[in-house]
Amino acid sequence: MGRIDRINQLVKREIGVIIQQELQDPRFQFVSVTQVKVSPDLQNAWIGFSFLGEKSQAQDVQKALRHAAGLIRRLVSQRIDLKHTPRLEFVYDPSLDYSAEVGAILEEIKREIPFDRRDTDTEEAL
């Protein structure tokens, strides 16, 4: 694992803890940090987040995270010893929404198929 990968992991962990345990905003109650990409010069970091809730709330949550970015950055700088603490840019990550949609589609397909194919093979052999 390279240096940037380790920094990404550290920043992801710390931001997740900060959002869940230190920020008192109820909009952050179900927010999860999904990924962090710190630039090689450590000047910028893109923070992917998802949350449990209505998709229509994603923009409000993103605005709130962007508003809190300065505080989060300061707290990260106190916890991780880096030459530069990156500027944080929060970006909504819809991948969990897509996963849920795929899961729902698979469940629907499973309900529509009246029986398991293996059962028909067994019945035909009898």
C-alpha positions in Angstrom: 0.0 0.0 0.0 1.5 3.3 -1.1 1.7 6.5 0.9 -1.3 8.2 -0.6 -3.4 5.0 -0.1 -2.5 5.1 3.6 -3.4 8.8 3.8 -6.7 8.1 2.1 -7.5 5.4 4.6 -6.5 7.6 7.6 -8.5 10.6 6.4 -11.5 8.4 5.6 -11.5 6.9 9.1 -11.1 10.2 10.8 -13.7 12.1 8.8 -16.2 9.2 9.4 -15.6 9.4 13.2 -15.9 13.2 13.2 -19.1 13.2 11.2 -20.7 10.5 13.4 -19.4 11.4 16.8 -18.6 15.1 16.9 -20.9 17.0 14.6 -24.3 17.5 16.2 -26.2 18.0 12.9 -29.1 15.6 12.7 -28.7 15.5 8.9 -25.4 13.6 9.4 -27.0 10.8 11.5 -27.0 8.3 8.7 -24.0 9.6 6.6 -21.2 7.2 5.7 -17.9 8.1 4.1 -17.5 5.7 1.2 -14.2 6.8 -0.3 -11.5 9.5 0.0 -9.1 10.5 -2.8 -6.3 12.8 -1.6 -4.3 14.6 -4.4 -0.6 13.7 -4.5 0.4 17.2 -3.4 -2.0 16.8 -0.4 -3.7 20.1 -1.3 -7.2 18.6 -2.0 -9.3 15.7 -1.0 -12.5 14.5 -2.5 -14.7 12.8 0.0 -17.4 10.5 -1.3 -20.4 10.0 1.0 -23.7 8.2 1.1 -26.6 8.3 3.5 -29.7 6.4 4.4 -32.6 8.6 3.5 -34.5 10.1 0.6 -32.5 10.8 -2.5 -34.1 14.3 -2.6 -32.2 15.1 0.6 -28.7 14.4 -0.9 -28.3 18.0 -2.0 -29.1 19.3 1.5 -26.7 16.9 3.2 -24.0 17.8 0.7 -24.5 21.5 1.4 -24.4 20.9 5.1 -21.1 18.9 4.7 -19.6 21.6 2.6 -20.6 24.2 5.2 -18.9 22.1 7.9 -15.8 21.3 5.8 -13.7 23.9 7.5 -14.4 22.5 10.9 -13.9 19.0 9.7 -10.6 20.0 8.1 -9.4 21.6 11.3 -10.3 18.5 13.4 -8.5 16.3 10.8 -5.4 18.4 11.1 -5.4 18.0 14.9 -5.5 14.2 14.5 -3.3 13.4 11.6 0.2 14.8 11.3 0.5 15.9 7.6 2.6 18.5 6.0 -0.6 20.0 4.5 -4.1 19.2 5.6 -6.1 19.0 2.3 -9.0 21.2 1.4 -12.1 18.9 1.6 -14.7 18.6 -1.1 -17.7 16.5 -0.3 -19.3 14.6 -3.3 -22.4 12.5 -3.1 -21.7 8.9 -4.0 -24.8 7.1 -5.4 -23.2 3.7 -5.5 -25.2 2.4 -2.5 -28.4 3.5 -4.1 -27.5 1.6 -7.2 -26.6 -1.5 -5.1 -30.0 -1.3 -3.4 -31.8 -1.0 -6.7 -30.0 -4.0 -8.1 -30.8 -6.0 -5.0 -34.5 -5.1 -5.3 -34.5 -6.1 -9.0 -32.9 -9.4 -8.2 -35.5 -10.1 -5.4 -38.3 -9.2 -7.8 -36.9 -11.7 -10.4 -36.6 -14.3 -7.7 -40.3 -13.9 -6.8 -41.4 -14.0 -10.4 -39.7 -17.4 -11.1 -42.1 -20.0 -9.7 -39.5 -22.6 -8.8 -35.8 -23.3 -8.7 -34.4 -24.8 -11.9 -32.7 -27.5 -9.9 -36.1 -28.8 -8.7 -37.3 -29.4 -12.2 -34.2 -31.4 -13.1 -34.8 -33.7 -10.1 -38.5 -34.1 -10.9 -37.8 -34.9 -14.6 -35.3 -37.6 -13.5 -38.1 -39.3 -11.4 
